[in-house]
Amino acid sequence: MKSAGKKSILTSLAVGLLLAGCAPGPESGGSGRDPLPEGAIEVEEGLYMIPLAAPVEGCQAYRAHAPGQMVVQVIYYRAVDGRFVTDRRDAHCP
């Protein structure tokens, strides 16, 4: 019985290692990261603004997103000229 259990564990470990080796990486052209959320707006290379699901005080709000990097957790709004601002009074809201 011990031998059968040992074989099962080794088989599971081998299958797990094989599957882990199939993950996309830089050499395969894949980033290995989740795709950008829907509606992402590229602000500069590697920095995106992601629309929040619900408006804030009737105004579309955004959050910063940089894949693989930390960003400041602040609510952003869109100004008339298209810039992203943190002051709600500078935002272009209907």
C-alpha positions in Angstrom: 0.0 0.0 0.0 2.9 2.4 0.8 4.4 1.8 -2.7 1.1 2.7 -4.4 0.8 5.9 -2.4 4.4 6.8 -3.2 3.8 6.3 -6.9 0.7 8.4 -6.8 2.6 11.3 -5.2 5.5 11.0 -7.6 3.1 10.9 -10.6 1.2 14.0 -9.3 4.5 15.8 -8.8 5.7 14.9 -12.3 2.5 16.1 -13.9 2.6 19.3 -12.0 6.1 20.1 -13.1 5.2 19.3 -16.7 2.2 21.6 -16.6 4.2 24.4 -14.9 6.7 24.2 -17.8 3.9 25.0 -20.2 3.3 28.5 -18.8 3.9 31.3 -21.3 7.1 33.2 -20.7 9.3 35.8 -22.5 10.9 33.2 -24.8 7.5 32.1 -26.1 6.3 35.6 -26.8 3.8 35.6 -24.0 4.1 37.9 -21.0 2.7 35.3 -18.5 0.5 38.1 -17.1 -3.2 38.7 -17.1 -4.4 40.8 -20.0 -5.3 44.4 -19.5 -8.7 45.1 -18.0 -11.4 46.2 -20.5 -11.4 49.9 -21.3 -7.7 50.4 -20.4 -6.4 53.7 -21.7 -2.6 53.9 -22.2 -1.2 57.1 -20.7 2.4 56.4 -21.4 4.4 53.3 -22.0 3.5 50.7 -19.4 1.0 53.0 -17.5 -2.7 52.6 -18.0 -5.9 54.2 -16.6 -8.6 51.7 -15.9 -12.2 52.9 -15.6 -13.9 52.1 -12.3 -17.1 50.0 -12.5 -19.3 52.7 -10.9 -19.2 56.5 -11.3 -18.0 58.6 -8.4 -20.5 61.4 -7.7 -21.8 61.0 -11.2 -18.4 61.2 -12.9 -16.4 58.5 -14.6 -13.5 57.7 -12.4 -10.3 55.8 -13.1 -7.5 53.9 -11.3 -3.8 53.6 -12.4 -2.5 50.3 -13.6 1.1 49.3 -14.5 1.5 45.6 -15.1 4.2 44.2 -12.7 4.7 47.5 -10.9 3.2 49.3 -7.9 1.1 52.4 -8.5 -0.4 55.1 -6.3 -3.9 54.1 -5.3 -5.8 57.3 -6.1 -9.0 58.0 -7.9 -8.4 59.9 -11.1 -10.9 61.8 -13.3 -10.7 63.0 -16.9 -10.2 66.7 -17.6 -11.7 68.6 -20.6 -8.3 68.4 -22.4 -8.0 64.6 -21.8 -5.5 64.7 -19.0 -6.1 62.6 -15.9 -6.5 64.7 -12.7 -7.1 63.8 -9.1 -9.1 67.0 -8.2 -12.8 66.4 -8.9 -13.3 70.1 -9.5 -11.0 69.9 -12.6 -12.8 67.0 -14.1 -15.1 67.1 -17.1 -18.3 65.5 -15.8 -21.8 65.7 -17.4 
